[in-house]
């Protein structure tokens, strides 16, 4: 029985030691590792945000162009439609010439972190107009989106002569 009392007392003492928690050194090591990993995670998060901004901007421009072409092909209001490109927006307009202000214009704003950095279209500096029935355009070419904080990061949107659009 005395052996049993000794085992029970030892078990209680061992259980008390294992519940004592973390030492100061263990907490400091954890904090040091955590602080060293913050820049790695921050860089990954920042890169992800940049890619998302460009993807969202590309989808916005593609959506505007597709809408303008669809309205033209369906002869909505009996008119042609086009798209005007400005640094922070794309505007769908009715007719063959962009005018502003106009109540029929529809504006697609880009997020503040991206810009339309380059518009290279045949025959026009900043607009493309789709033809009725076929949806093709004489103003084909490319529109380049870039990050404001890093202009080297870009997405290119292509507008073909047939009026189809794609983003790269």
N, C-alpha and C positions, 0 to 999 in steps of 0.2 A: 503494500500500500504506500509506503514512503516513496517508492519509485514512481508511482502514479502521481503523487502530489508534486514531485519534482518536475515531471513531464508537463503537467498542467501549468505550473508556475512559469516554466520556460516558454511554453506556447503562448501564454498571455503576454510575457515580456517581448517575445518576437513579434507578435501581432501589433503591439504598441509601437515598436520601432519602424515597421513597414508603413505605418499610417502617418509618419512624421512630415511628409510632403517633399517639396523640392528644396535643394540647397541654393544659396545665393549664387554660387558658381554655375550651377545648372541653368538658372534663369539668365545669367549674363551670357552664357554660351548660346542659349536659344535666341536672345535678343540680337547678338552679334550676327548670327546666321541669318536671321530675319532681315536685318538691316542690309546685309550684303545681297540678299535676293530681291529687294525692292527695285533696284534699277533694271534688273532682268525682266521682271513682270511689267514694269512701267513701259519699257521699250516695246515689248510684245503688244501691250494694250494700245499704245500710241500707233503702232503700225497697223493694227486691226482697225482702229478708228479711221485712219487715213484711207485704207482700202474701202471701208464702208462709205465714206463720204464720196469717193469717186464713183463707186457702184451706184449709189443713190442718185447722184447727178446724172450719170449716164442713163439710168432708167427714166429720169424726168425728161431729158431731151428726147430719148427714143419714143416715149409716150406722146409727147407734143407733136413730133413729126408724124407718127403713125395716125394720130387723131386728125391732123391737117390733111393727110393723104386720103384717109377714109371719108372725110367730109367732102372732099373734091370728087372722089370716084362715085360717091352716092349722089352727087349733084345737090347737096344740101343748100337750100335757098337759091338754087340755080347758079351758084358761083363757084369760082376756084378758091382754094385756100392756100395759104403759104405760112412760112415760119420766119420770124425775124430773130436774129441772135444778138444779144447784148451781153456784156460781161457777166451779169448776175441773173440773167433770165432768158427765157425763150417766149416769144409772143406769137400765138396763132392769129392770123388776120384773114379777113375775107376780101377777096378781090386779087388783083395782080400787083398792087402797090401797097406797101406798109405805110399807114398814117397813124399818128397818135396825137391826141387822145381819140379813141373810137370805141363806142359802146359794144361793138361786135368783137373786139379783140379779147382774146383769152390769154392771160399771163401765167406762165409756169416759172416760179422763182426757184433758184438754186440755193442750197444751204450756204451759209456765210463763209464756210471754210474753203469753198471751191469757186472757180471762175472759168468762164469761157475765154481761153487764152489765145485762141487762133480760129479764124473762120476762113477757109480756103474753098470758095465755091466758084464754079465757072460762070462768068458773066455778071456776077453780083458780089458786092463786098460783104453783105450781111443778111441776105434773104434767099430763101428758096421757095418757089411757087410750083404747085403741082397742077398738071393739066387734067381737064375734065375727062371722064370716062376711063382713060388709060392710067392716070395717076403718075405718069412719068414727069420728069423735070429737066429743064435746060440748065438749072442751077445745081448741078451735082458736084460732089467734092467731099471735104472733110471738115469736121468741127472738133476742136481739141479742148478738152477740159483739163484743168490742172489744179493742184492744191495751191492755195495762196501762200502757205508757209514753206512749201517745197515745190516750186514750179517744174522741177525735173520729174515729178510723179504725175503722169498723165493718163488719160483715156482718150481714144480717138473714135469718133462716130463717123461712119461712112454713109453717104447718101449717093446711091447709084443713079444713073441716067434713067433707069426704069422706075425710080422713086422708092425702091426698097431701102431700108435703113438697117444698119448693124453697128454694134459697139464692140470694140476690141479691148 
